[in-house]
Amino acid sequence: MNEPQTSRDLNATASAASAASAASAACAHVSAAPARAPRILMVCTGNICRSPLAEQLLREDLRTAGIDAVITSAGTRAMTGSAMTPEAAALSSQYGASHTRHVARQLTEELIADADLVLTATREHRRQVVSMRPRATRYTFTLNQFARLVAPAALVDASASAGAGSVARNSAVEPAEPSMRLLPPVSKARPPLDFAAFIADVAATRGLHPSPSPPTLDDVDDPYRQSATVYARAAAAINGSVTTITAALFAAGV
């Protein structure tokens, strides 16, 4: 694993410009009236490794990028009341999270219903979320899947396919590089995005981009009670997806 960067104050890049162009082409929804900050729920099993790490890194990225959002997490079989594992907390700090305090909690239907976007560690977690609240299928993705769908290349392909009726590429989009992790704050003059419409647009592209091969690329391995290598691999995957999602939300005008 490449050495994680300790500073998350990074400038916009050409990739961000590409993301902005793709997002504007695929998602043209803006809200005419002020709305609540988007609520994003991260889900894993115990809520002590993967989901709190993703929660903390996404919260940090969005905060630094000037994006107002409420990021939380829960577990399908949560170790309720427990803190993050020391390994996960250390990796969260290494990747730049300001705070790693955490108390695990159990996933409930109410938490799912209150979320505007649910991002899970694995496809099995996604299935469990949807089984608890079937309507959530419209806004529930695995973390890696959502990053793959909102990556600039994926948005361009989806837009082209919708316009020309062509078949989108059946390939996984690699997560963004850490160098595009953070972007400058959104201008106050930009109209607020209709977040629900944005998520609906992303969901509509799922059929244009079948699962990668192998499908497990949409999962983040569980590092609990595993080696430092497994923890590092999981953290790198989470960070890569969080970076891509942050760039996409910025480009879309969230």
MOKA-V810387 format. One line per field, one symbol per residue. ss: DSSP state (a for helix, b for strand, c for the rest). A space follows every 10 residues. Layout:
ss = ???
This chain:
ss = cccccccccc cccaaaaaaa aaaaaacccb cccccccbbb bbbbccccca aaaaaaaaaa aaaaccccbb bbbbbccccc cccccaaaaa aaaacccccc cccccbccaa aaaaccbbbb ccaaaaaaaa aacaaaaacb bbaaaaaaaa caaaaaaaaa aaaacccccc cccccccaaa cccccccccc ccbcaaaaaa aaaacaaacc ccccaaaacc cccccccaaa aaaaaaaaaa aaaaaaaaaa aacc
